[in-house]
Each structure stands twice: as structure tokens, then as C-alpha cells.
Amino acid sequence: MHESYHHFYSHALGKEIEYLQFGEWGYPVVIFPTSMGRYFENKDFKLVESARWFVESGKIKLYCIDSIDSDSWYAKHLHPKYRVLNHILYDRMLHEEFVPKIRFECNVDKIGVAGCSFGGYHALNFAFRHPEQVAYLFSMGGAFDIKQHLEGYFDENVYFNCPPDFLPNAQNEHFYHMKIVLGTSEQDFCKGENEWMSQILHQKGIDNWLDIRPWATHDWPIWREMFPDYLSRIG
């Protein structure tokens, strides 16, 4: 499986951003790491390995992007107002710099996004903030109410980065063309949030698959089982 390391200077963030790329051609899927994870996490925990067949056959090209969670949602040394503002800069990096670069490289209008646990939040939040850039959304064990990280702080920026809050009132024709999977499991402590999100989407007429797997917990083994299954639905 072809692997390459890349980095670029983000003007939005004012610093270098690193990522790993797997495959040389195929439909692009960006994978976000879990809480405070780095760009190599999904490789280290073998989520990328679970997709080997899709990458080697040229069907899928994976991009494992870095996070800045330690400067945003998990930056407990910062006032919540500034945690949110830092995340907005990360979102701008994705929207204005990274995703346009991928779309150009792969000659596609839209990409896929995926993530496990907190990476599932990143994938879903980005997809619904920028649905004109996303065709496929695969969240595995995600939790989406970001207010739990902000000690009661709330403002407009929090609202527009908290999908359970902003989605009921959001309108965008691209929502209805997105293929959405919310993966969870019977013993996943995030199961309730996935059921809640699925209900919000169904109430808006947005099709989605709530995939609840038996027996499994909130951990990498079930996510490695889910990921290739979800990738098989691209096409």
C-alpha cells in the first residue's frame, strides 16, 4: 500500500499542518483522528490497514489529517470562547486550503469524510457546515454535542459548531445528496448521541443509516470492522 508523508503551511492557522496519504489514485476520503490524536493515529491503530484492499485496488485514496484539538476543544487552559475560535480557524484550513487541494488533485467536486470517536464529530461537523464539499460521511462511535467540552459557555460560534443545535434550523440542498452512515454499537457509550443525530436528520428528511452493531464497545476493533464496509458503499 503506497504511503507518503506531506505537510503544508496553513495561512488560516499560521503554522504547518501534517498529513499522511495512502494510495496514488482513487476517490478521496479524509480521516480525522480521535481526541487530541495526530495524523498518524489511524495508521497506528490499523484503521488504514482495514482499508488496504480499497487503497491497493485504486478505488480509494486516504488522507489522514492532523488535528489541533489540544489548542481548541481540549485546551482547558484557554477560555471556552478561544477554544471555539481556534476550531473555527481549523475549519477554515480544511474548507479553504486542504479540501480544495484534494479536490484538485483527485479531480472531484466532493470528497468523503470519516472519523472514529471525536474524529466522528469532526467529520460530521465539517460535512454539515460545508455540504457542498462532501458526498460521503462515515462517523464511527461519534458524539456530536460539543457543549460538553465548554463548561456551560455558549455563543453563536458554539451554536454553529454543535450539530444537534444548528442542524434542526439549517437548510441546504446538498444535505439531501450526501450518503451518511452513523456507526455505533450496543455497548458504545456514544450510542445515544448517534440515535439522537439520526432522528434529527430523519425529521429533516435527510436519509441516513444508523448502523448499530451487536456486542461491541467504543473501541478500535469495531471501527476497523465498520470502515471497509462503509467504504464499499462509495461509487
Phi, psi and omega per residue, in radians:
M1 nan 2.122 -3.093
H2 -1.205 2.233 3.139
E3 -2.234 2.406 3.081
S4 -2.508 2.536 3.119
Y5 -1.716 2.411 -3.136
H6 -2.430 2.769 2.989
H7 -2.651 2.726 3.103
F8 -2.622 2.727 3.098
Y9 -1.492 2.126 3.100
S10 -1.613 2.052 3.075
H11 -1.235 -0.525 3.113
A12 -1.120 -0.731 -3.093
L13 -1.644 -0.332 -3.099
G14 1.246 0.540 3.121
K15 -2.813 2.981 3.105
E16 -1.300 2.479 3.047
I17 -2.115 2.343 -3.094
E18 -1.891 2.637 3.042
Y19 -2.739 2.746 3.021
L20 -1.860 2.512 3.109
Q21 -2.116 2.340 3.121
F22 -2.129 2.131 -3.081
G23 1.717 2.735 -3.128
E24 -1.917 -0.288 3.067
W25 -2.708 2.961 -3.097
G26 2.140 3.014 -3.118
Y27 -1.233 2.291 -3.024
P28 -1.404 2.324 3.045
V29 -2.261 2.141 3.077
V30 -1.584 2.259 3.110
I31 -1.961 2.201 3.090
F32 -1.616 2.574 3.086
P33 -1.372 2.964 3.069
T34 -1.349 -3.001 -3.033
S35 -0.861 2.065 3.114
M36 1.040 0.304 -3.138
G37 -1.305 2.790 3.138
R38 -1.770 3.055 -3.055
Y39 -1.116 -0.365 -3.102
F40 -1.646 -0.025 -3.035
E41 -1.084 -0.788 -3.091
N42 -1.185 -0.390 2.981
K43 -1.307 -0.840 -3.072
D44 -1.049 -0.642 -3.124
F45 -1.622 0.224 2.962
K46 1.152 0.370 2.988
L47 -1.172 -0.694 3.089
V48 -1.092 -0.734 3.131
E49 -1.018 -0.621 -3.141
S50 -1.112 -0.345 -3.124
A51 -1.788 0.220 -3.022
R52 -0.906 -0.828 -3.065
W53 -1.025 -0.718 -3.101
F54 -1.194 -0.619 3.137
V55 -1.282 -0.853 -3.084
E56 -1.172 -0.468 3.121
S57 -1.468 -0.045 3.103
G58 1.379 0.241 3.130
K59 -1.435 -0.595 -3.025
I60 -2.310 2.483 3.014
K61 -2.110 2.135 -3.049
L62 -1.767 2.419 3.068
Y63 -2.149 1.995 3.134
C64 -1.745 1.764 -3.035
I65 -1.542 2.652 3.065
D66 -1.318 2.856 3.030
S67 -2.000 2.943 2.967
I68 -2.202 0.561 -3.077
D69 -0.939 -0.611 -3.105
S70 -1.225 -0.230 3.050
D71 -1.846 -0.051 -3.105
S72 -2.197 -1.821 -2.999
W73 -1.051 -0.518 -3.110
Y74 -1.804 0.215 -3.134
A75 -1.478 1.341 -3.046
K76 -1.150 -0.266 3.109
H77 -1.392 -0.165 -3.140
L78 -1.840 2.621 3.001
H79 -1.080 2.490 -3.119
P80 -0.914 -0.573 3.108
K81 -0.968 -0.732 -3.075
Y82 -1.424 -0.447 3.017
R83 -1.068 -0.798 -3.132
V84 -1.149 -0.753 -3.139
L85 -1.076 -0.652 3.094
N86 -1.158 -0.674 3.080
H87 -1.104 -0.662 3.131
I88 -1.061 -0.622 3.066
L89 -1.152 -0.670 3.082
Y90 -1.101 -0.767 3.104
D91 -1.063 -0.694 3.115
R92 -1.132 -0.702 3.079
M93 -1.006 -0.806 3.139
L94 -1.110 -0.873 -3.013
H95 -1.210 -0.715 -3.000
E96 -1.740 -0.365 -3.029
E97 -2.084 -1.031 -2.980
F98 -1.275 -0.895 -3.092
V99 -1.154 -0.749 3.050
P100 -1.007 -0.649 3.088
K101 -1.068 -0.771 -3.139
I102 -1.165 -0.766 -3.141
R103 -1.035 -0.694 3.125
F104 -1.185 -0.805 -3.121
E105 -1.046 -0.708 -3.028
C106 -1.718 -0.046 3.113
N107 0.978 0.884 3.100
V108 -2.248 2.716 3.077
D109 -1.425 -0.624 -3.079
K110 -2.332 2.786 -3.119
I111 -2.105 3.103 2.951
G112 -1.843 2.611 3.052
V113 -2.263 2.550 -3.090
A114 -2.638 2.796 3.066
G115 -3.115 2.674 3.100
C116 -1.856 2.490 3.088
S117 0.977 -2.118 -3.130
F118 -1.146 -0.425 3.006
G119 -1.108 -0.506 3.062
G120 -1.158 -0.658 3.031
Y121 -1.052 -0.863 -3.112
H122 -1.002 -0.788 -3.111
A123 -1.098 -0.833 -3.078
L124 -1.220 -0.727 -3.137
N125 -1.094 -0.775 3.125
F126 -1.115 -0.756 -3.082
A127 -1.049 -0.733 -3.078
F128 -1.513 -0.289 2.981
R129 -1.387 -0.517 -3.072
H130 -2.353 1.042 -3.051
P131 -1.163 -0.294 3.088
E132 -1.243 -0.181 3.132
Q133 -1.884 -0.086 -2.980
V134 -2.216 2.227 3.084
A135 -1.829 -0.490 -3.083
Y136 -2.317 2.343 3.122
L137 -2.256 2.073 3.117
F138 -2.149 1.824 3.070
S139 -1.830 2.319 -3.128
M140 -2.165 1.919 3.139
G141 1.196 0.520 -3.105
G142 -1.372 2.753 2.970
A143 -2.296 2.369 -2.841
F144 -2.066 -0.152 3.126
D145 -1.535 1.659 -3.010
I146 -1.233 -0.228 -3.087
K147 -1.086 -0.383 -3.133
Q148 -1.116 -0.280 -3.124
H149 -1.686 0.063 -2.915
L150 -2.139 0.270 3.022
E151 0.862 0.700 3.075
G152 1.547 -0.133 3.131
Y153 -1.245 2.458 3.129
F154 -2.635 2.335 3.020
D155 -2.631 -3.035 -3.095
E156 -1.074 -0.653 -3.140
N157 -1.170 -0.641 3.047
V158 -1.104 -0.824 -3.130
Y159 -0.918 -0.842 -3.050
F160 -1.410 0.066 3.001
N161 -2.134 0.256 3.099
C162 -2.084 1.629 -3.015
P163 -0.915 -0.687 3.105
P164 -1.096 -0.401 3.114
D165 -1.499 -0.883 -3.001
F166 -1.451 -0.445 -3.039
L167 -1.127 -0.716 -3.122
P168 -0.978 -0.487 -3.119
N169 -1.797 -0.077 -3.066
A170 -1.397 2.544 3.102
Q171 -2.317 2.201 3.079
N172 -2.845 2.211 -3.100
E173 -1.067 -0.462 -3.114
H174 -1.213 -0.365 3.085
F175 -0.955 -0.640 -2.952
Y176 -1.505 -0.021 3.094
H177 -1.903 -0.050 -3.099
M178 -1.456 2.433 3.021
K179 -1.624 2.091 -2.952
I180 -2.153 2.241 3.005
V181 -2.170 2.227 3.032
L182 -1.922 1.752 -3.091
G183 -1.614 2.332 3.085
T184 -2.657 -2.982 -3.120
S185 -2.636 2.872 -3.022
E186 -1.025 -0.596 -3.102
Q187 -1.862 0.305 3.098
D188 -1.409 2.183 3.140
F189 -1.192 -0.159 3.062
C190 -1.694 0.099 -3.101
K191 -0.981 -0.783 -3.109
G192 -1.047 -0.679 3.135
E193 -1.164 -0.593 3.104
N194 -1.246 -0.681 3.073
E195 -1.113 -0.718 3.102
W196 -1.078 -0.837 -3.127
M197 -1.120 -0.733 3.110
S198 -1.041 -0.701 3.125
Q199 -1.137 -0.758 3.104
I200 -0.994 -0.800 -3.111
L201 -1.160 -0.775 3.128
H202 -1.078 -0.656 3.119
Q203 -1.108 -0.429 3.094
K204 -1.620 -0.001 -3.108
G205 1.366 0.346 3.125
I206 -1.642 2.032 -3.093
D207 -1.167 2.420 3.080
N208 -2.743 2.713 3.086
W209 -1.909 2.007 3.012
L210 -1.568 1.827 -3.054
D211 -1.745 1.811 -3.137
I212 -1.832 1.924 -3.101
R213 -1.543 2.514 -3.128
P214 -1.306 2.646 2.944
W215 1.243 -0.614 -2.928
A216 -1.245 2.769 3.107
T217 -1.890 -3.031 -3.136
H218 -1.444 1.476 -3.051
D219 -2.832 2.939 -3.011
W220 -1.056 -0.647 -3.089
P221 -0.967 -0.752 -3.136
I222 -1.273 -0.569 3.122
W223 -1.181 -0.649 3.079
R224 -1.169 -0.480 3.064
E225 -1.308 -0.703 -3.099
M226 -1.208 -0.770 -2.897
F227 -0.998 -0.900 3.116
P228 -1.115 -0.544 3.069
D229 -1.075 -0.779 -3.129
Y230 -1.207 -0.703 3.126
L231 -1.067 -0.537 -3.126
S232 -1.142 -0.240 -3.123
R233 -1.573 -0.038 3.078
I234 -1.424 2.283 3.096
G235 2.616 nan nan
